[in-house]
Amino acid sequence: MTGTGTQNDPYIVDNWTDFMAINTDSASVYVRWADTENKIIDFNDIRPDGFSESVNISGNVDFNGWTLRNFHSTADYSLNLSSNTTIENLIFENFYINSSRLFYSNSLLKNCIISGMIQHNSNSNIFSGCGLLNCSLNIKANCEKFELANGNGFLSPKTQIVNSDIVLDAVCRSSSSNLIDLCTGAIKNSRISGKIQSNASAVVLGNSSSMSNVFNLISNKPIKYTGYSISVFNSDIAEKSSDSRESFIGVTSEQLKNAEYLYNIGFPIGIE
């Protein structure tokens, strides 16, 4: 490991042991993964039985396109991030967790590709307190209650999803909660597709600051949108809740493919 850990001279690491040796909660520490020919960390080689304790990720980390593969965890908080930091350029694939949280902190995940499965006998919140910017997600979940990003309590009120492409396959078994909040913050300029099977009365899609999204989402329960700015949903596969705002516009599958049609109803899309 080289570097001093500052923004202009970050720690440079190329292996998991050195990375784990950086132990700090400071938001002023910076880490960058090295440029090497092999950019893969396979946890089947490091912890084939998985983790039962939280893994602490220290400081601001630029993963520089490295792939972390086959991460398994039963810890309640699988990955603990330092507060007020940025995790970027990470490929995190084929994770499997039996946990209530995958990423935990009031931090930002930027330019990350994340795919895998969460299965839990209680409530699960994949990105607890975290914001997502320019991320691509493919998440499968089977749990009592599923939330993608929740910023309640002492966590950051700025939890939001921006410029991201998300595919979900979620089964939510609990009927004790009236609503499922996909994100308690804003969802902006994003596309969310896939399906949600729920026993709740409705699935809530972000808060009142949400805007400019496409929800191509199969849901067995009504989907609720409270954003003041326009978003569209596929009315062939989902029903709009009666208390959604008028800015939530249903379109057919064919209309969803028609850029000119979307532009004409006020959806912010560029057409030639």
Secondary structure, DSSP 8 states (H G I E B T S, - for coil): -BS-SSSSS-EEE-SHHHHHH-----TT-EEEE---S--EEEHHHH-TT-BSS-EEE-SEEE-TT-EEE--EE-SSEEEEE-TT-EEES-EEEEEEE-SSEEEESS-EEES-EEEEEEE-SSEEEEEET-EEES-EEEEEEEESEEEEEE--TTS-TT--EES-EEEEEEEE---SSSEEESBSS-EES-EEEEEEEESSSEEE-S-TT-BS-EEEEEESS-EE---SS-EEEETTT--B-TTS-TTEEEE-HHHHT-HHHHHHTT------
